């Protein structure tokens, strides 16, 4: 299986740090699927140290897209990490459960593109979704739950949100972390400073994550969201995306993606510098 490269839509649209803004929403969506929520409740420390969980997990998942020749090994490590996570009625490597977690990343990419003001052509949507299938295939699990095309994925997403997701204890505990935002300091930030600034950060961050949820999910979680909220959310995200696109790559990109960009740039420069056969120098 060929690793992803800079010519792929997945490579070009996945590595932005701006995606961290909505990380809580997608974590909650994952945990609204009861088997996944049960596994997190029994085996994860995310409630006690959500930042550590985010910092440890997300770079590995991003690495499956950006690690080049090492990407399959990155995917293998992720799968191996999930092997012991099981209990009554759930297993982390159950194809339906594992694919749901993957699907939230796929939706995050499409949603981030759309909410940022970029319009994909139908061909681009189809290509990006096909690439997401190749990405999932790298984990080596059954492809049975994977929708075959973009339209089928949209139908799958709507069905999961309306019929399968629940306000599980795991999801509600994650949602409640916004009420205790100052309890666990972000790594590298002094605790006193974090406690003082956390209330100022938590309120807009909560609102930005509420905007990610489909209406049926907000209803299940008891979240009020008005038409005015929706209009403001879209304006804010378009503005943030426009500003973010102008940032230098070392700021704009998550470090795993930035290092991948540097790697392919070095490789291209090295290839250009090598003499071509038959050409005298």
MODELLER restraints for C-alpha pairs under 7 A, 6 or more apart:
rsr = mdl.restraints
at = mdl.atoms
rsr.add(forms.Gaussian(group=physical.xy_distance, feature=features.Distance(at['CA:3:A'], at['CA:68:A']), mean=5.24, stdev=0.5))
rsr.add(forms.Gaussian(group=physical.xy_distance, feature=features.Distance(at['CA:3:A'], at['CA:69:A']), mean=6.23, stdev=0.5))
rsr.add(forms.Gaussian(group=physical.xy_distance, feature=features.Distance(at['CA:3:A'], at['CA:71:A']), mean=6.60, stdev=0.5))
rsr.add(forms.Gaussian(group=physical.xy_distance, feature=features.Distance(at['CA:4:A'], at['CA:11:A']), mean=6.68, stdev=0.5))
rsr.add(forms.Gaussian(group=physical.xy_distance, feature=features.Distance(at['CA:4:A'], at['CA:65:A']), mean=5.85, stdev=0.5))
rsr.add(forms.Gaussian(group=physical.xy_distance, feature=features.Distance(at['CA:4:A'], at['CA:66:A']), mean=6.72, stdev=0.5))
rsr.add(forms.Gaussian(group=physical.xy_distance, feature=features.Distance(at['CA:4:A'], at['CA:68:A']), mean=6.52, stdev=0.5))
rsr.add(forms.Gaussian(group=physical.xy_distance, feature=features.Distance(at['CA:5:A'], at['CA:11:A']), mean=6.26, stdev=0.5))
rsr.add(forms.Gaussian(group=physical.xy_distance, feature=features.Distance(at['CA:6:A'], at['CA:12:A']), mean=6.41, stdev=0.5))
rsr.add(forms.Gaussian(group=physical.xy_distance, feature=features.Distance(at['CA:9:A'], at['CA:128:A']), mean=5.68, stdev=0.5))
rsr.add(forms.Gaussian(group=physical.xy_distance, feature=features.Distance(at['CA:10:A'], at['CA:128:A']), mean=6.11, stdev=0.5))
rsr.add(forms.Gaussian(group=physical.xy_distance, feature=features.Distance(at['CA:10:A'], at['CA:131:A']), mean=6.57, stdev=0.5))
rsr.add(forms.Gaussian(group=physical.xy_distance, feature=features.Distance(at['CA:11:A'], at['CA:65:A']), mean=6.59, stdev=0.5))
rsr.add(forms.Gaussian(group=physical.xy_distance, feature=features.Distance(at['CA:11:A'], at['CA:66:A']), mean=6.96, stdev=0.5))
rsr.add(forms.Gaussian(group=physical.xy_distance, feature=features.Distance(at['CA:13:A'], at['CA:109:A']), mean=6.69, stdev=0.5))
rsr.add(forms.Gaussian(group=physical.xy_distance, feature=features.Distance(at['CA:14:A'], at['CA:109:A']), mean=6.26, stdev=0.5))
rsr.add(forms.Gaussian(group=physical.xy_distance, feature=features.Distance(at['CA:15:A'], at['CA:253:A']), mean=5.49, stdev=0.5))
rsr.add(forms.Gaussian(group=physical.xy_distance, feature=features.Distance(at['CA:15:A'], at['CA:254:A']), mean=5.63, stdev=0.5))
rsr.add(forms.Gaussian(group=physical.xy_distance, feature=features.Distance(at['CA:15:A'], at['CA:257:A']), mean=5.33, stdev=0.5))
rsr.add(forms.Gaussian(group=physical.xy_distance, feature=features.Distance(at['CA:16:A'], at['CA:252:A']), mean=5.74, stdev=0.5))
rsr.add(forms.Gaussian(group=physical.xy_distance, feature=features.Distance(at['CA:16:A'], at['CA:253:A']), mean=4.48, stdev=0.5))
rsr.add(forms.Gaussian(group=physical.xy_distance, feature=features.Distance(at['CA:16:A'], at['CA:254:A']), mean=5.79, stdev=0.5))
rsr.add(forms.Gaussian(group=physical.xy_distance, feature=features.Distance(at['CA:17:A'], at['CA:252:A']), mean=5.86, stdev=0.5))
rsr.add(forms.Gaussian(group=physical.xy_distance, feature=features.Distance(at['CA:17:A'], at['CA:253:A']), mean=5.32, stdev=0.5))
rsr.add(forms.Gaussian(group=physical.xy_distance, feature=features.Distance(at['CA:17:A'], at['CA:254:A']), mean=5.15, stdev=0.5))
rsr.add(forms.Gaussian(group=physical.xy_distance, feature=features.Distance(at['CA:22:A'], at['CA:208:A']), mean=6.96, stdev=0.5))
rsr.add(forms.Gaussian(group=physical.xy_distance, feature=features.Distance(at['CA:22:A'], at['CA:209:A']), mean=5.25, stdev=0.5))
rsr.add(forms.Gaussian(group=physical.xy_distance, feature=features.Distance(at['CA:24:A'], at['CA:209:A']), mean=6.62, stdev=0.5))
rsr.add(forms.Gaussian(group=physical.xy_distance, feature=features.Distance(at['CA:25:A'], at['CA:209:A']), mean=5.12, stdev=0.5))
rsr.add(forms.Gaussian(group=physical.xy_distance, feature=features.Distance(at['CA:25:A'], at['CA:210:A']), mean=6.95, stdev=0.5))
rsr.add(forms.Gaussian(group=physical.xy_distance, feature=features.Distance(at['CA:25:A'], at['CA:212:A']), mean=6.51, stdev=0.5))
rsr.add(forms.Gaussian(group=physical.xy_distance, feature=features.Distance(at['CA:25:A'], at['CA:213:A']), mean=6.95, stdev=0.5))
rsr.add(forms.Gaussian(group=physical.xy_distance, feature=features.Distance(at['CA:26:A'], at['CA:104:A']), mean=6.12, stdev=0.5))
rsr.add(forms.Gaussian(group=physical.xy_distance, feature=features.Distance(at['CA:28:A'], at['CA:171:A']), mean=4.98, stdev=0.5))
rsr.add(forms.Gaussian(group=physical.xy_distance, feature=features.Distance(at['CA:28:A'], at['CA:174:A']), mean=6.29, stdev=0.5))
rsr.add(forms.Gaussian(group=physical.xy_distance, feature=features.Distance(at['CA:28:A'], at['CA:175:A']), mean=6.89, stdev=0.5))
rsr.add(forms.Gaussian(group=physical.xy_distance, feature=features.Distance(at['CA:30:A'], at['CA:36:A']), mean=6.76, stdev=0.5))
rsr.add(forms.Gaussian(group=physical.xy_distance, feature=features.Distance(at['CA:30:A'], at['CA:100:A']), mean=6.93, stdev=0.5))
rsr.add(forms.Gaussian(group=physical.xy_distance, feature=features.Distance(at['CA:30:A'], at['CA:101:A']), mean=5.61, stdev=0.5))
rsr.add(forms.Gaussian(group=physical.xy_distance, feature=features.Distance(at['CA:30:A'], at['CA:104:A']), mean=6.90, stdev=0.5))
rsr.add(forms.Gaussian(group=physical.xy_distance, feature=features.Distance(at['CA:31:A'], at['CA:37:A']), mean=4.15, stdev=0.5))
rsr.add(forms.Gaussian(group=physical.xy_distance, feature=features.Distance(at['CA:31:A'], at['CA:170:A']), mean=5.91, stdev=0.5))
rsr.add(forms.Gaussian(group=physical.xy_distance, feature=features.Distance(at['CA:31:A'], at['CA:171:A']), mean=5.04, stdev=0.5))
rsr.add(forms.Gaussian(group=physical.xy_distance, feature=features.Distance(at['CA:32:A'], at['CA:165:A']), mean=4.96, stdev=0.5))
rsr.add(forms.Gaussian(group=physical.xy_distance, feature=features.Distance(at['CA:32:A'], at['CA:166:A']), mean=5.03, stdev=0.5))
rsr.add(forms.Gaussian(group=physical.xy_distance, feature=features.Distance(at['CA:32:A'], at['CA:167:A']), mean=5.78, stdev=0.5))
rsr.add(forms.Gaussian(group=physical.xy_distance, feature=features.Distance(at['CA:32:A'], at['CA:168:A']), mean=5.50, stdev=0.5))
rsr.add(forms.Gaussian(group=physical.xy_distance, feature=features.Distance(at['CA:32:A'], at['CA:171:A']), mean=5.42, stdev=0.5))
rsr.add(forms.Gaussian(group=physical.xy_distance, feature=features.Distance(at['CA:33:A'], at['CA:164:A']), mean=6.51, stdev=0.5))
rsr.add(forms.Gaussian(group=physical.xy_distance, feature=features.Distance(at['CA:33:A'], at['CA:165:A']), mean=4.88, stdev=0.5))
rsr.add(forms.Gaussian(group=physical.xy_distance, feature=features.Distance(at['CA:33:A'], at['CA:166:A']), mean=6.42, stdev=0.5))
rsr.add(forms.Gaussian(group=physical.xy_distance, feature=features.Distance(at['CA:34:A'], at['CA:166:A']), mean=6.94, stdev=0.5))
rsr.add(forms.Gaussian(group=physical.xy_distance, feature=features.Distance(at['CA:34:A'], at['CA:168:A']), mean=6.45, stdev=0.5))
rsr.add(forms.Gaussian(group=physical.xy_distance, feature=features.Distance(at['CA:35:A'], at['CA:89:A']), mean=6.92, stdev=0.5))
rsr.add(forms.Gaussian(group=physical.xy_distance, feature=features.Distance(at['CA:35:A'], at['CA:90:A']), mean=5.10, stdev=0.5))
rsr.add(forms.Gaussian(group=physical.xy_distance, feature=features.Distance(at['CA:35:A'], at['CA:97:A']), mean=6.73, stdev=0.5))
rsr.add(forms.Gaussian(group=physical.xy_distance, feature=features.Distance(at['CA:36:A'], at['CA:92:A']), mean=6.85, stdev=0.5))
rsr.add(forms.Gaussian(group=physical.xy_distance, feature=features.Distance(at['CA:36:A'], at['CA:97:A']), mean=6.10, stdev=0.5))
rsr.add(forms.Gaussian(group=physical.xy_distance, feature=features.Distance(at['CA:37:A'], at['CA:168:A']), mean=6.88, stdev=0.5))
rsr.add(forms.Gaussian(group=physical.xy_distance, feature=features.Distance(at['CA:37:A'], at['CA:170:A']), mean=5.25, stdev=0.5))
rsr.add(forms.Gaussian(group=physical.xy_distance, feature=features.Distance(at['CA:37:A'], at['CA:171:A']), mean=6.95, stdev=0.5))
rsr.add(forms.Gaussian(group=physical.xy_distance, feature=features.Distance(at['CA:39:A'], at['CA:85:A']), mean=6.46, stdev=0.5))
rsr.add(forms.Gaussian(group=physical.xy_distance, feature=features.Distance(at['CA:39:A'], at['CA:86:A']), mean=6.49, stdev=0.5))
rsr.add(forms.Gaussian(group=physical.xy_distance, feature=features.Distance(at['CA:39:A'], at['CA:90:A']), mean=6.86, stdev=0.5))
rsr.add(forms.Gaussian(group=physical.xy_distance, feature=features.Distance(at['CA:39:A'], at['CA:92:A']), mean=6.79, stdev=0.5))
rsr.add(forms.Gaussian(group=physical.xy_distance, feature=features.Distance(at['CA:41:A'], at['CA:170:A']), mean=5.94, stdev=0.5))
rsr.add(forms.Gaussian(group=physical.xy_distance, feature=features.Distance(at['CA:43:A'], at['CA:85:A']), mean=6.70, stdev=0.5))
rsr.add(forms.Gaussian(group=physical.xy_distance, feature=features.Distance(at['CA:46:A'], at['CA:53:A']), mean=5.64, stdev=0.5))
rsr.add(forms.Gaussian(group=physical.xy_distance, feature=features.Distance(at['CA:47:A'], at['CA:174:A']), mean=6.81, stdev=0.5))
rsr.add(forms.Gaussian(group=physical.xy_distance, feature=features.Distance(at['CA:49:A'], at['CA:184:A']), mean=6.53, stdev=0.5))
rsr.add(forms.Gaussian(group=physical.xy_distance, feature=features.Distance(at['CA:51:A'], at['CA:186:A']), mean=6.27, stdev=0.5))
rsr.add(forms.Gaussian(group=physical.xy_distance, feature=features.Distance(at['CA:59:A'], at['CA:256:A']), mean=6.35, stdev=0.5))
rsr.add(forms.Gaussian(group=physical.xy_distance, feature=features.Distance(at['CA:60:A'], at['CA:74:A']), mean=6.68, stdev=0.5))
rsr.add(forms.Gaussian(group=physical.xy_distance, feature=features.Distance(at['CA:62:A'], at['CA:256:A']), mean=6.97, stdev=0.5))
rsr.add(forms.Gaussian(group=physical.xy_distance, feature=features.Distance(at['CA:63:A'], at['CA:71:A']), mean=6.25, stdev=0.5))
rsr.add(forms.Gaussian(group=physical.xy_distance, feature=features.Distance(at['CA:63:A'], at['CA:74:A']), mean=6.44, stdev=0.5))
rsr.add(forms.Gaussian(group=physical.xy_distance, feature=features.Distance(at['CA:63:A'], at['CA:256:A']), mean=6.43, stdev=0.5))
rsr.add(forms.Gaussian(group=physical.xy_distance, feature=features.Distance(at['CA:64:A'], at['CA:71:A']), mean=4.67, stdev=0.5))
rsr.add(forms.Gaussian(group=physical.xy_distance, feature=features.Distance(at['CA:64:A'], at['CA:72:A']), mean=6.75, stdev=0.5))
rsr.add(forms.Gaussian(group=physical.xy_distance, feature=features.Distance(at['CA:64:A'], at['CA:74:A']), mean=5.81, stdev=0.5))
rsr.add(forms.Gaussian(group=physical.xy_distance, feature=features.Distance(at['CA:64:A'], at['CA:75:A']), mean=5.66, stdev=0.5))
rsr.add(forms.Gaussian(group=physical.xy_distance, feature=features.Distance(at['CA:65:A'], at['CA:71:A']), mean=6.67, stdev=0.5))
rsr.add(forms.Gaussian(group=physical.xy_distance, feature=features.Distance(at['CA:65:A'], at['CA:135:A']), mean=6.96, stdev=0.5))
rsr.add(forms.Gaussian(group=physical.xy_distance, feature=features.Distance(at['CA:66:A'], at['CA:256:A']), mean=6.88, stdev=0.5))
rsr.add(forms.Gaussian(group=physical.xy_distance, feature=features.Distance(at['CA:66:A'], at['CA:257:A']), mean=5.87, stdev=0.5))
rsr.add(forms.Gaussian(group=physical.xy_distance, feature=features.Distance(at['CA:66:A'], at['CA:260:A']), mean=5.76, stdev=0.5))
rsr.add(forms.Gaussian(group=physical.xy_distance, feature=features.Distance(at['CA:67:A'], at['CA:260:A']), mean=6.61, stdev=0.5))
rsr.add(forms.Gaussian(group=physical.xy_distance, feature=features.Distance(at['CA:72:A'], at['CA:138:A']), mean=6.14, stdev=0.5))
rsr.add(forms.Gaussian(group=physical.xy_distance, feature=features.Distance(at['CA:75:A'], at['CA:138:A']), mean=6.22, stdev=0.5))
rsr.add(forms.Gaussian(group=physical.xy_distance, feature=features.Distance(at['CA:75:A'], at['CA:139:A']), mean=5.24, stdev=0.5))
rsr.add(forms.Gaussian(group=physical.xy_distance, feature=features.Distance(at['CA:76:A'], at['CA:139:A']), mean=6.26, stdev=0.5))
rsr.add(forms.Gaussian(group=physical.xy_distance, feature=features.Distance(at['CA:79:A'], at['CA:139:A']), mean=6.38, stdev=0.5))
rsr.add(forms.Gaussian(group=physical.xy_distance, feature=features.Distance(at['CA:82:A'], at['CA:92:A']), mean=5.76, stdev=0.5))
rsr.add(forms.Gaussian(group=physical.xy_distance, feature=features.Distance(at['CA:82:A'], at['CA:93:A']), mean=6.50, stdev=0.5))
rsr.add(forms.Gaussian(group=physical.xy_distance, feature=features.Distance(at['CA:83:A'], at['CA:92:A']), mean=6.90, stdev=0.5))
rsr.add(forms.Gaussian(group=physical.xy_distance, feature=features.Distance(at['CA:83:A'], at['CA:93:A']), mean=6.51, stdev=0.5))
rsr.add(forms.Gaussian(group=physical.xy_distance, feature=features.Distance(at['CA:85:A'], at['CA:91:A']), mean=6.01, stdev=0.5))
rsr.add(forms.Gaussian(group=physical.xy_distance, feature=features.Distance(at['CA:85:A'], at['CA:92:A']), mean=5.49, stdev=0.5))
rsr.add(forms.Gaussian(group=physical.xy_distance, feature=features.Distance(at['CA:86:A'], at['CA:92:A']), mean=6.15, stdev=0.5))
rsr.add(forms.Gaussian(group=physical.xy_distance, feature=features.Distance(at['CA:92:A'], at['CA:98:A']), mean=6.22, stdev=0.5))
rsr.add(forms.Gaussian(group=physical.xy_distance, feature=features.Distance(at['CA:95:A'], at['CA:141:A']), mean=6.53, stdev=0.5))
rsr.add(forms.Gaussian(group=physical.xy_distance, feature=features.Distance(at['CA:95:A'], at['CA:142:A']), mean=5.97, stdev=0.5))
rsr.add(forms.Gaussian(group=physical.xy_distance, feature=features.Distance(at['CA:95:A'], at['CA:145:A']), mean=6.57, stdev=0.5))
rsr.add(forms.Gaussian(group=physical.xy_distance, feature=features.Distance(at['CA:96:A'], at['CA:145:A']), mean=5.74, stdev=0.5))
rsr.add(forms.Gaussian(group=physical.xy_distance, feature=features.Distance(at['CA:99:A'], at['CA:145:A']), mean=6.87, stdev=0.5))
rsr.add(forms.Gaussian(group=physical.xy_distance, feature=features.Distance(at['CA:106:A'], at['CA:132:A']), mean=6.65, stdev=0.5))
rsr.add(forms.Gaussian(group=physical.xy_distance, feature=features.Distance(at['CA:115:A'], at['CA:234:A']), mean=6.19, stdev=0.5))
rsr.add(forms.Gaussian(group=physical.xy_distance, feature=features.Distance(at['CA:115:A'], at['CA:237:A']), mean=6.22, stdev=0.5))
rsr.add(forms.Gaussian(group=physical.xy_distance, feature=features.Distance(at['CA:115:A'], at['CA:238:A']), mean=6.35, stdev=0.5))
rsr.add(forms.Gaussian(group=physical.xy_distance, feature=features.Distance(at['CA:116:A'], at['CA:237:A']), mean=5.72, stdev=0.5))
rsr.add(forms.Gaussian(group=physical.xy_distance, feature=features.Distance(at['CA:116:A'], at['CA:238:A']), mean=4.44, stdev=0.5))
rsr.add(forms.Gaussian(group=physical.xy_distance, feature=features.Distance(at['CA:116:A'], at['CA:241:A']), mean=5.13, stdev=0.5))
rsr.add(forms.Gaussian(group=physical.xy_distance, feature=features.Distance(at['CA:117:A'], at['CA:238:A']), mean=5.60, stdev=0.5))
rsr.add(forms.Gaussian(group=physical.xy_distance, feature=features.Distance(at['CA:125:A'], at['CA:150:A']), mean=6.94, stdev=0.5))
rsr.add(forms.Gaussian(group=physical.xy_distance, feature=features.Distance(at['CA:126:A'], at['CA:149:A']), mean=6.98, stdev=0.5))
rsr.add(forms.Gaussian(group=physical.xy_distance, feature=features.Distance(at['CA:126:A'], at['CA:150:A']), mean=5.76, stdev=0.5))
rsr.add(forms.Gaussian(group=physical.xy_distance, feature=features.Distance(at['CA:129:A'], at['CA:149:A']), mean=6.85, stdev=0.5))
rsr.add(forms.Gaussian(group=physical.xy_distance, feature=features.Distance(at['CA:129:A'], at['CA:150:A']), mean=5.75, stdev=0.5))
rsr.add(forms.Gaussian(group=physical.xy_distance, feature=features.Distance(at['CA:147:A'], at['CA:153:A']), mean=5.15, stdev=0.5))
rsr.add(forms.Gaussian(group=physical.xy_distance, feature=features.Distance(at['CA:161:A'], at['CA:216:A']), mean=6.78, stdev=0.5))
rsr.add(forms.Gaussian(group=physical.xy_distance, feature=features.Distance(at['CA:161:A'], at['CA:217:A']), mean=6.31, stdev=0.5))
rsr.add(forms.Gaussian(group=physical.xy_distance, feature=features.Distance(at['CA:162:A'], at['CA:216:A']), mean=6.17, stdev=0.5))
rsr.add(forms.Gaussian(group=physical.xy_distance, feature=features.Distance(at['CA:166:A'], at['CA:220:A']), mean=6.82, stdev=0.5))
rsr.add(forms.Gaussian(group=physical.xy_distance, feature=features.Distance(at['CA:167:A'], at['CA:220:A']), mean=6.09, stdev=0.5))
rsr.add(forms.Gaussian(group=physical.xy_distance, feature=features.Distance(at['CA:167:A'], at['CA:221:A']), mean=5.84, stdev=0.5))
rsr.add(forms.Gaussian(group=physical.xy_distance, feature=features.Distance(at['CA:178:A'], at['CA:202:A']), mean=5.97, stdev=0.5))
rsr.add(forms.Gaussian(group=physical.xy_distance, feature=features.Distance(at['CA:178:A'], at['CA:206:A']), mean=6.56, stdev=0.5))
rsr.add(forms.Gaussian(group=physical.xy_distance, feature=features.Distance(at['CA:181:A'], at['CA:198:A']), mean=5.93, stdev=0.5))
rsr.add(forms.Gaussian(group=physical.xy_distance, feature=features.Distance(at['CA:181:A'], at['CA:202:A']), mean=6.27, stdev=0.5))
rsr.add(forms.Gaussian(group=physical.xy_distance, feature=features.Distance(at['CA:182:A'], at['CA:194:A']), mean=6.33, stdev=0.5))
rsr.add(forms.Gaussian(group=physical.xy_distance, feature=features.Distance(at['CA:182:A'], at['CA:195:A']), mean=4.75, stdev=0.5))
rsr.add(forms.Gaussian(group=physical.xy_distance, feature=features.Distance(at['CA:182:A'], at['CA:198:A']), mean=5.06, stdev=0.5))
rsr.add(forms.Gaussian(group=physical.xy_distance, feature=features.Distance(at['CA:185:A'], at['CA:191:A']), mean=5.56, stdev=0.5))
rsr.add(forms.Gaussian(group=physical.xy_distance, feature=features.Distance(at['CA:185:A'], at['CA:194:A']), mean=5.67, stdev=0.5))
rsr.add(forms.Gaussian(group=physical.xy_distance, feature=features.Distance(at['CA:208:A'], at['CA:233:A']), mean=6.99, stdev=0.5))
rsr.add(forms.Gaussian(group=physical.xy_distance, feature=features.Distance(at['CA:211:A'], at['CA:230:A']), mean=6.91, stdev=0.5))
rsr.add(forms.Gaussian(group=physical.xy_distance, feature=features.Distance(at['CA:211:A'], at['CA:233:A']), mean=6.42, stdev=0.5))
rsr.add(forms.Gaussian(group=physical.xy_distance, feature=features.Distance(at['CA:244:A'], at['CA:252:A']), mean=6.39, stdev=0.5))
rsr.add(forms.Gaussian(group=physical.xy_distance, feature=features.Distance(at['CA:249:A'], at['CA:258:A']), mean=6.52, stdev=0.5))
rsr.add(forms.Gaussian(group=physical.xy_distance, feature=features.Distance(at['CA:250:A'], at['CA:258:A']), mean=6.08, stdev=0.5))
